[in-house]
Amino acid sequence: LIAVQQPNISIQSVSANKTTINQPGQPVEITATVNNTGDTDGGVQLALTRDDQPLSQSPVVNIGSNAEQSTDFIVSPNRTETFSVESIQGPDVNDSITIDAPNLNLLSADIVTSGPVTTNETVTVDATVDNTGNADGTIPLTLEEDGTPVDTTQQLIPDNGQNQTVQL
């Protein structure tokens, strides 16, 4: 009887430095840790995907016998998304992680005046912001006159379909 030694590679975990972001587009580091419980060294090349579309791939991750190795990917989600890590070379392995992000939308902005606006007149702008995402989010709002900022604010909008009106 001849025994053939071979690697036994699997994804031990997929984690992120944060699973909730407060502003769409914030960078998130996703770490895939693979282990080899086999009797010999082995390797695997991993890809990060979203909706079955490849986003990036790692170099070949070489893993010693009875060892583990990690590789990182950077993403900047604009909404709540699930990212998968899967093999593109080597044993068939996969796992996934969901990053919650706010989905902030400016619903309306109304200028409230008692008539025509003249130079140096004070006006109020009511801006309604809706968050249909799974995380609280902060949206920057800027009021401009002829392209020049005259007022700015950052507004925290709670999650789960809530909206909030902000005055500038």
Helices and strands as residue ranges (DSSP letters): E 9-16, E 28-36, E 42-50, E 53-57, E 61-63, E 67-75, E 81-89, E 94-99, E 104-112, E 124-131, E 137-145, E 148-157, E 162-167
